Amino acid sequence: MKTVFPIRQFQNLETPFYYYDVVRLEETVHRVGALAAQSGYHIHYALKANSNDRILRLISSAGFGADCVSGHEILKAIETGFDPSAILFAGVGKSDWEINLGLDSRIGSFNCESVQELRLIKELAGRKQLTAPVSLRINPNVNANTHQYITTGIAENKFGINPWDWEPITDILLNSDNLDFTGLHFHIGSQITDLEIFHGLCSRINEISTWFANHRLYPRMINAGGGLGVDYSRPDGPMPDFESYFMLFRDHLDLKPGQELHFEPGRALVAHSGTLISRVLFIKEGINTRFAILDAGMTELIRPALYQAFHPIENLTSSGTVRSYDVVGPICESSDCFGKAVHLPDTRRGDLIAIRMAGAYGETMSSSYNLRKKVKIWYSDEIVTDDAESHTSPGEQAG
């Protein structure tokens, strides 16, 4: 699944820009859909990873549902072809207008995260004389062993319903004509690369599902959330191992008759397909550091500044002696750095730089800080590739 960059065509484009490998995305979506179908699993794409219209239309056309965390994501999902009945609405802070939107749109389920939220959904549904489908997002207290900012399933996180609220939640659901209990929702974090962590999640789901069934709430839907990580060190490597991921749940989750298993992948579907293309503005020599200053910054890809996240960085237009560079952007923040001590071939003003694996949480988290304008987007099928002028990554050259 190697991404080929048409360098000659890139030279004529204004930088920075996002570049999406459409073929790679299509292959990933098709493969995941086929694997899920083999086990009867349901996929809901997490729009927060990338809400680009064309990408959403491609994913919705595969028959996937949507995982939304805001009213505007619900509107975008419907606009780009997702079936409202396959939209799941999560988030700890749903406002009244967002809940009303979900009710009016007849979404598949509200993933409820607190007693207060459940009471509000009941009230708003009652005013409309509707029945709201509700899943309970349960905090399973499973540590995902990932970055503290993207861990969501331990006891002191803001997400999910803790055990001391299960009894009052049960009382509300059993005594309301305006709420339909659809199931249980879990999500323990993002960028999880150790599948054994999901084994622990399966054990907790089995225990919690049994507790609710014993209290007369039988979950028809078991939603295991998302979180499957990607290998950021291999931008041209294989997609995440969805086959082993699904097999783990098949082997360790105790699904009862009539129960469905749902997943909410985001990053794992789109990360590999996106690249941020930038141009070198200046090379600056420090006392001990050589800086490559780009025209892209944290406004286009904030993950390195926000999470100290690693992204592979390649010089597309140089094959000179390899040197060490701190690759930084133009934003007036010292944290505006894509990578420190990055080994690149001799880099000069005007060189094209590819920051790989930017398909997830790149474009969707971009901002206009410093009054920068949103950058353009190009797709691989819009640009004719000339193999003689294309770039092969260092890993592919060695392999």
Steps between C-alpha positions, in 0.01 A plus 500: 500500500770746404405864447669649193551877496492677162784741570498687170131583541549593866759761402229707333258492793472756778622359828419387757221260406350169606540214256276192521578164343149401392596149389656420834193626684265300278705183554497549876127566521420205273723263701358607836145472370562150368660382826217645709237342277656156550415519869180703471658803668385859446740789424434865587770736375611760757461834322733676744798329333436668165180674389606582144190479278648275234644260756166485679313426178746222416455342843121540509476339155657186652195466723670603824318689769631812675629577849431867575597715798319824412183620335697639209658159444149351486401757238819430302448124518145528364614746232769258378278195471504320835173334597365689806395169657868397497620820671613467863530822701763505775653777710491610862349842430202471265309827488121521476502593130729207421275253681196644324682465168572136573136438591367678192749319275403159644861404567585144601596569860615756752809373683405646837778592744333616824184486711426866427532445126263204510240708685534781245461261204189358669357850548569619144370177348184532712433850370510364146301189593787290369693204634875561511731204432766506770822307556696545820865592465654308786835586653661152526810623689733341244833678447581523130870572573505780245564874526327658801310741274338217299426254782125499564404187695648528850305598810614864516428585136212733417357240263245232571270391783664367815364202701347713778259644243384169353212452747341846447553465124321165511207647692457778242509263202259250651248772584494711186280468192719748310827306520588180315807323641697384197825386656839572653779714361869487592803697385826482694732721294671565172815377323503163680759268345503220760206272416517340845343819635187417300504152656463673836219713359315185387513362853355820643229515232396144587473588869316829449261361240406222743438754778252698289329186368454384860337837573242457219689711244601269216749672265417428137805696384851456638714788375872445559592848377818562308862564589688255278836669437716536193875456451622854439851371425381324182309743278515258207443194717183293534174624646434429869436133575122504497491124444670426834302781665165355395615146580588604856145622561361191330703277734459689828171690491201302621225620268154375589230405246363808326793725599692698238862612525585851379833682454592867449838521320630835383877537486549137390298561184644832382844569654712336231321667210587862588821702465573863577718646222706806588788702360821603675516875558838527670783299648617655824824404676479508880779434750441125508195466280423541132138608441297432186223761511190400300199690371273248680456523874301378795199669340504220239614212723480558874563143620879538554446819704198366690600139568872498415386264225741353246442537126743376234654793313651467152676739264346430160747704292847428638730199496808664653700420811281417799503760777308560821230769510238627739203534265290795613219722379451879480248536785589727791520215751812309605292182495450541123734213420430192287808306604837537670829357367327376185741338255445646154711526187670838463203737517477843339253783453223392260524126569170316530442325833245226559367452854348156477213323677302825529165361387366491856480805726679718245253690284221455753702670780638780284451859611534860389736600783723792395217569250630232269255387234388139463720324246393323182435129462610280213410139426713241325249449220504873419871501420647287221794304641818487296698208647826641367445808715351331806653467844587169666531510875830401665337191647390384156845561355653283768240227465 
